[in-house]
Amino acid sequence: MRYILFSVVLVNLLFAHLVNEYRNKVGLNSLKDNQYLTKAAKLHAYFMYKNHVIGHYEKEGYPYFVGVTPADRAIKVGYPSKMVLENISNGQSNFSESIEQLFGAIYHRLGFLDFNIDEIGYAKIDKFYVYDMGNSVISKACKYPPNARNGYIKMCKNPNTIIPQSIYNKIQNQNPSVVMWPYDGMSNTPVAFYSETPDPMPEYEVCGYPISISFNPSYYKNIELIKFNLQGVKTKLITSKNDVNHLLKDNQFVIFPLERLEPNKKYIVHAVFRVDGEIKHFNWSFDTKKVSNVLEVTNNNQTFYIKPNKKYIVYFKPQNKNDIIKNFKTKYSSTIHFKKIGFKDANNIYLEVEGCGDITIFNDTKKVNLKVK
């Protein structure tokens, strides 16, 4: 029993280190654990697990219903404030994979990188992950209301409680003026974006990893975009003005490369904004993930020679914005044994084999031949 308890604590510490490492890399404050947000996260993860659904909203009448919205659920378990941001994911093997995927999903990334949060609750039930985030200063003001005449309402369990501007902005004021992701000098940056719910790029099945820049409202009020590009790469700009899901704020700007980024490569970002009347230039770079032993498939029925007991990636380079692999089959010699094979993502298959012989990987539209010698 002691070993099990230690394992749970260790997993939580690893998670806390990871999410705060990401925030700290861009200068944001760390998030501390909150027991009420953790309880709300656990209950919602359990709701999704038992009902085989995924989403931020719960339906009354369903088993294990707690509250319709993240704020409803937080209030229900004793959290004083309705200012709750929620991220969820499903299907990953561990917290690390879940968080990495959510940082690649632009709306969820911006939730994790919010300027105005300082506490978090998180839970994993089976392969359902929930992260609920809040603001401890606002929560304290909801619990012990200040004597205020002006400010924000409908932020607390009592909708008439007034949260003054100074309290609302306290955490935000302590954070940096601008946050970019990938951050300057970031290594091991993922290369692709596939989907998110809701989807910011519904016309694309596959494109490149999104790049974002956010301006802290405590520093800047009027933000005008002049230029935002990834050097040498065609991109699509998404702002609050053209976001199909109307989720981006006026201080958030995103570019999506129209094709997957290349691994093992440095990319340079250029951005120019007029902020409160002043021209500001932002230039930074990042490096994509390092990979080796990649077999790049650009034509159907290609043949590659590989060695046994060595790890390979079979990369089906997308030929258009909808070119992904949803399934595959294999044919192989009786002398071949697969030590590993599976999807790395929707364009890459990893494998490692024993023995020598021939392997064919195929589906209805694609085919590649591997000769193991």
QUIJO-V777859 format. One record per pair of residues at least 24 apart in sequence whose ideal C-beta (glycine too) atoms are under 6 Angstrom apart, sorted by sequence separation. I is the first residue (numbers start at 1). J is the second residue. D is the distance in Angstrom with one decimal. If there is no record, write none. Layout:
# QUIJO-V777859
I,J,D ; I,J,D
This chain:
# QUIJO-V777859
87,111,5.1 ; 233,257,4.9 ; 234,258,4.7 ; 333,357,2.8 ; 138,163,5.9 ; 228,253,5.8 ; 263,288,5.2 ; 333,358,5.2 ; 85,111,4.8 ; 141,167,4.9 ; 263,289,5.3 ; 264,290,5.3 ; 228,255,5.6 ; 230,257,6.0 ; 261,288,5.3 ; 332,359,4.4 ; 223,251,5.8 ; 263,291,4.5 ; 44,73,5.9 ; 318,347,5.9 ; 331,360,4.5 ; 56,86,5.5 ; 137,167,5.8 ; 98,129,4.4 ; 181,212,5.2 ; 316,347,5.2 ; 330,361,5.5 ; 40,73,4.5 ; 137,170,4.7 ; 180,213,4.9 ; 315,348,5.2 ; 328,361,5.6 ; 329,362,5.9 ; 40,74,4.6 ; 137,171,5.8 ; 217,251,5.8 ; 179,214,4.9 ; 313,348,5.4 ; 314,349,4.5 ; 328,363,5.0 ; 54,90,4.8 ; 91,127,5.2 ; 135,171,5.6 ; 215,251,4.3 ; 327,363,5.7 ; 40,77,5.0 ; 90,127,5.9 ; 178,215,5.7 ; 214,251,5.9 ; 230,267,5.9 ; 231,268,4.3 ; 313,350,5.6 ; 39,77,4.5 ; 90,128,5.5 ; 200,238,5.9 ; 214,252,4.9 ; 177,216,5.0 ; 230,269,5.7 ; 312,351,5.7 ; 89,129,4.7 ; 213,253,5.2 ; 36,77,5.4 ; 175,216,6.0 ; 229,270,5.5 ; 311,352,4.8 ; 36,78,4.9 ; 88,130,5.2 ; 177,219,4.1 ; 212,254,4.7 ; 36,79,3.9 ; 228,271,4.5 ; 87,131,4.3 ; 210,254,5.4 ; 211,255,5.1 ; 173,218,4.8 ; 227,272,4.3 ; 308,353,5.8 ; 86,132,5.2 ; 172,218,4.7 ; 210,256,5.0 ; 226,272,4.1 ; 308,354,5.5 ; 198,245,4.3 ; 84,132,5.6 ; 85,133,4.5 ; 225,273,5.9 ; 169,218,5.6 ; 207,256,5.3 ; 208,257,2.7 ; 84,134,5.2 ; 223,273,5.9 ; 224,274,4.2 ; 316,366,5.9 ; 83,134,6.0 ; 207,258,5.6 ; 208,259,5.9 ; 83,135,5.6 ; 208,260,5.5 ; 209,261,5.8 ; 223,275,5.3 ; 81,134,5.8 ; 118,171,5.0 ; 208,261,4.6 ; 222,276,5.4 ; 83,138,5.4 ; 116,171,5.4 ; 201,256,5.7 ; 220,275,4.6 ; 221,276,6.0 ; 116,172,4.4 ; 220,276,5.6 ; 81,138,5.0 ; 115,172,4.7 ; 81,139,4.2 ; 211,269,5.9 ; 213,271,5.9 ; 80,139,4.7 ; 115,175,4.7 ; 81,142,4.7 ; 70,132,6.0 ; 80,142,3.8 ; 80,143,4.3 ; 306,370,5.5 ; 308,372,5.6 ; 113,179,5.6 ; 301,367,5.0 ; 302,368,5.5 ; 303,369,4.3 ; 304,370,5.5 ; 305,371,5.0 ; 306,372,5.6 ; 300,367,5.7 ; 192,260,4.6 ; 191,260,5.3 ; 191,261,4.1 ; 297,368,5.1 ; 83,155,5.5 ; 191,263,5.8 ; 82,155,5.5 ; 81,156,6.0 ; 49,125,4.5 ; 49,126,5.1 ; 45,123,4.4 ; 46,125,5.2 ; 49,128,5.0 ; 15,95,4.4 ; 41,121,4.5 ; 45,125,3.9 ; 48,128,4.6 ; 18,99,5.8 ; 41,122,5.4 ; 42,123,4.0 ; 41,123,4.0 ; 75,157,5.3 ; 38,121,3.4 ; 45,128,4.7 ; 37,121,2.8 ; 34,119,4.2 ; 45,130,4.5 ; 44,130,5.0 ; 104,190,5.4 ; 32,119,5.2 ; 34,121,5.3 ; 31,119,5.8 ; 29,118,5.7 ; 31,120,4.2 ; 41,130,4.1 ; 104,193,6.0 ; 41,132,4.7 ; 105,196,3.9 ; 40,132,5.2 ; 106,200,5.5 ; 37,132,4.3 ; 37,134,5.8 ; 189,286,4.9 ; 191,288,5.2 ; 189,288,5.0 ; 184,284,3.7 ; 186,286,4.2 ; 187,287,4.7 ; 115,216,5.0 ; 188,289,5.1 ; 106,210,4.8 ; 180,284,6.0 ; 182,286,3.9 ; 206,318,5.2 ; 204,321,4.6 ; 205,322,4.3 ; 206,324,5.3 ; 205,324,4.9 ; 107,247,5.2 ; 110,252,6.0 ; 28,175,5.4 ; 106,254,5.4 ; 27,176,4.0 ; 194,346,5.6 ; 26,179,4.7 ; 26,183,5.0 ; 25,183,5.4
